[in-house]
């Protein structure tokens, strides 16, 4: 079987124990500037006027109905305003090289027997996860020795004083990989002062005897691309005409049950809901315009850091599942083509609020200690 990584110039999510080098961090309630005025806020990019809802940050007039709220408000950008002192093309070159180097390791292993271990009852890890992460780390360390790195398998490495944090998922969709099911990827996202600024996802497509890849990438303000071609989200504005995607964690708790109910409800009113099993892939499919929305509880920074930027740079919207401003350290995410976002939140938002009322923790999952984040 030949290796066929398409050149480009341009999971099931895994719940694991918190790394010892990572401290807990309580979520601060954000405040949003009206109409995103001011130097620290930018209007959404893309072809759509993106709208959404945030409790307590509406206009000064009396609070109208939920439908009116959804139609009048906007979603703030969650990506960085720039790539910082490192030029965008230089940072993206390393991000893409790192992701593709990890993908070469995965491609070498994709048709070979798996050596599978378990982090939990059904949460898999393979030798390929670890080998891919080692390959990605080598590329990053060769180019940016002083950057902080968070890998799914290896935890935190580097200087916490760095403005840059690399979030690496060396094999997003390990269970799919273990079964040769074609929905897994290598995902590499970089934060600048806590906000996504560069990203690359190498998705494995095809299947046994015909494996191939495609590469998604984005930089803050630079747009999103797939195999060097610029991409954008779909313009579908009706749930009834939409294809949606979600994911489920390994804990069968209240959040899992709530999402199962959302799965059923959206299946009733849309063209269908898919569960593919790799968060980075799901978000890239939203960016590519082949599905309209994706949501999931209990993800980790390495699951989201690359995908959310690619969606936003493709013209989509990104929030938490309660509609509040998103950051990579959050425990829930909703991404969409933007125009559909309010209609998805009509069901997803209230369901998430009920979980919060039950005492489900939606504070930040963690923020690396001493890492400076402007969020």
N, C-alpha and C positions, 0 to 999 in steps of 0.2 A: 504494500500500500504506500503510495508516494505521499510525501508531505506537500500540501498545497495551501500555503498561507498567502492569500491574495495580497499583493503589494498595495500600499497606500501612502500617498504623501500627506495626505491629509492627517439564586442559590436556594435549591431550597434554602431559605435563610436558616442560618445555624445559630442556635442559642447556646452559648458556652459560658463558662465561669468568667467572671471579670478578671482581667489580668492584674496581678499584684501591683504592678507599677502604675495602675490607673485608679484614680480616686473618684468617688461619687461627686455629683454636682447637681445642685438644685436648679430647676428651670426658673428663670426669671420671666415674669409676665411682660411681654414686649409692648411698647407703645408705637403706634403707627402714625406718621405724618399724613394729614389729609391730602388726598390727591398726590401723595408722594412728593411733596414740595420740599426743597432744601437740598443741601449739598450731599447729604448722606443717603439720599434715596433717589432711585431712578425709576421711570415708568417701565412697564413691561415691554420687551422687544417683540418682534414678530408681526405678523399680519393682522393679529386679532387685538381688539380691546379686551384684555382679560379682566374678568370680574370675579368676585368672591365675597365671602362674608367673614367678619371678625367681630365677635361680641365685644361691646364696649368701645369700639373705635369707629363708630359711624359718624355721620354728619351731626351737627348740633341740633337738628330738628328732632322732634319726637320719633321714637323708634317705630317704624312701620311694620307691616306684615313681613314674615320670613321671605316670601317671594319678592317683595319690593326690595328688601335688604340685599338679596342675592343679585338683583339686577342693577343696583346702584353702586356697589363697592368694587374695589380692585384688589388684586393680589400683588403684594410687594415682591420685588426680585429677591432671591435668596443667594444668588451667585456673587462672587467678588466683583468689584468695579474694574479690576485690572489684574494682571498677573504679577503685580509688585515690581521690584527692581529687576527681576529676571525677564528678559524679552519673551513675548508670547511664543514666538517661533522656536526659541531655544528650549523653553520649558516643555512645549508640546512635543518636540522632537524626542526628548528623553522619556516623556510619559508614554508615547507610542512605542518607542523602542523597548521599554520595560514590559509593556503589555504583550508585545509580539514575541519577546524572548520567552516569557512565561508560556505563551501559546505554543511555541515550538516544543517545549517540554511536554505539554499536554498532547500535542499531535503525535509525538514519538510513542506515547503510551496508550493512545486511544483504542488501538486494536490488539493490545496485549492483555494478559491476565492481570486482574487487580489484586493488590494487597490491601484489604479493607480492614480498618479498625473502627471503633465506635467511641464518640464523645458522650453519647447518651444512648437511650434505648434504641432510637432509630436515626440518630444524627451521625452520619458517616464521615470519616476522614481517610484519605488514601495516601500512599507514598507520593503520588503525583501532586497532590495539594502541596506537600512540603517541598518537593523538588522544584515546582513552579515558583513558589514563594522565594526560595533561595536564589533562583535565576533572576527574578524581578529585583530583589534586594541588591544583588550584585551590580545591576545596571544603575540603580539609583545611587548607591554609595560611591560608585566610580565617578559620578558626575556632580553629586551634591553631598559631600561628606558631613556637612553640618546640619542637614535637614532632619526633622523628626519623622519617624516612620511608624505606622501602626499596621501590622499585618495580622490577618485572622489567625494564623497558626503561631506566629512568633511573638506577638505582642508589641510593646513599644521599644523602639531602638532610636538612639540619637539624642540630640540636644533639645530639651524642652523649651529653650529660649528662642528657638528658630520660629520665624513667622510662617514657615511652611510645614504642613503636616501631610504626609503621603498616606493614603488609606488603600490598602492592597487586599483584594480578594483573589487569591491565586487560582481558584477553581470554584467559581460561583455556580452551584448546581451539581454538587458532588454526587448526590444520589442518581441524578440523570446520567452523569459520566459513568458511574459504576454499572449502570444498566445499558450503556450505549444508547441512551435516549437523547435525541438531538436538541437539547436546550441547556447549554452550559457555556461558560465564558471565563475569560481572564479579565478582571476589572481593576483599573488603576486610576484613582482620583487624587488630586492634590488640592489642599486647602491653603489659601493665603489669609492669614489672620482669622482663621476659622470658617472662611467661606470658600466654596468650590471655585477653582480658578482654571484648572486644566484637567482633562479626562480622556481616557481611551478604554474602550471595551472591545475585545476580540471575541466575537461570537462564533461558536462551532455550529455549522449547519450541515444538512444532508443526513448522515447516518452511516451505519456499517457498510463498508465497501464503497462509499462515496463521500467521505468526510471532506469538508471544505471550511473556509472561514470568511467572515467579513469584519471589517474594522470600523468602528464608530469612534469619533473623536470630537472634542470641542475645547475652546478656550473662552474665558470671560470676554464677552464682547466680540468674539470672532466668528460666531456661528457654529453650526454643527454639521458634520460630514459623515458619510458612509462610503468607504472606498473612493475617497477624493471628491465625491459628488455632494453638493450641498443638499441638506434634507430639511423638511419642515413637517410639522404636525398636520393632521387632517383638519378639514374645516367643517366636519359634521357637527351640527348643533342640536341634534335630537337623540335622546337616549334610545329611542325605538330603532334608530338606524345605526347604533353603535355596537362595536365589538369590544368587550372589556376584559381585563385581566386582574387577577388577585393572587394572593399567596397565603399559606398557612404555616405557622410555626409548629414546633414539636411539642409545646405545652398545650394540652387540651383543657384550657382554663376558660374564664369568662370571655376574654378577648377572642379566643378561638371560636367559641360558640356564637359570639356576636358577629364575627366575620362570616361564619357559616350561614347565618340568617341573612346577612347582606348578599352573600352569593346567591341564595335562593331568590331574594327579592329582585335583584338585578337580572337574573336569568329570566324571570317572568316578564320583564318590561323591555329588555334589550334584544339584540340579535344573538346574544350568548355571552357567557363568562368563561374564560379559560383559566386553568391553573397549570402553568408551565413549569414552575419550580426553580426559577433563577431570576432574582430581582433585577440584576443589571440588564439581562436580556429583555425582561418585560418592559423596562423603562425605555430601552433603545427601540423597541417596537412601537411605543407611543411616539417617540421622536421621528421615526420613519414614516409614521402616518398610517400604519396598517392596523393599529388598534387605537381606540380613543382615550382610554384611561386605565390606570393601574393604582391599586391601593394595597396596603398591608400594615399590620401591626408588628411590633417587636423586631424590627430590623436593627442592624448595627451599622456603624459608620462605613465600614468597608463594603457593605451591601449597596450603599446609596450614593457615596461621594461622587462617583463617575456618572452614574445614570441620571441623577437629578440635573446636573449641569448640561448634559447632552439634550435632555428634554427642554430645559429653559432656553437654551441657545437655538433650538429648533422652533421656537415660538410658543412653547407650551407653558403651563402653569404648574407650580409646585407649592403645596402647603402641607401642614399636618392634617390629620384626618378629622380634627375638630375645626378646621378652617383657619387656624392661627398661623402666624409666620413660622416657616420651617427652618431648622438648621440641621446639620448632619448628625448632631448628637441626640436628636429626638428619637422617640420610640414609635412613631407612626409617620406614614407618608402617603400623600395622594398626589399623583401627577396626571395631567390630562392635556388635551389639545387646547385648553384655555377656555374656549367658548362653551364647552360642556361642563366645566368645573362647577359652576353654581348648581347645576341640576344634579350632579353626583353628590354634592354636599347636602342637598335637601334630605337625603337618606343617611349618608355616612356621618354627617355632623351630629345629628341628634343621637344616633346609636353610640357614638363615641362619648358624648356628654353623659349618657347613662352609665357607661363604664366608669367614668371619672366620679360620678355620684356614688358608685359602689365602693370607691376607694382604690380603684386600679391605678397604679403609679404611672403617670405620664410625664414625670420629670425627665430631664435629660438622662440618658442611659449612663454616660460618663463624659467627662472632659479631661484630657490628660493633664495631670498636675503641672502647674506653672506654664502651661501653653497659653500664649497670648492670643485671645480670640476676640475680635471686634463684633460680638453678637449679643 
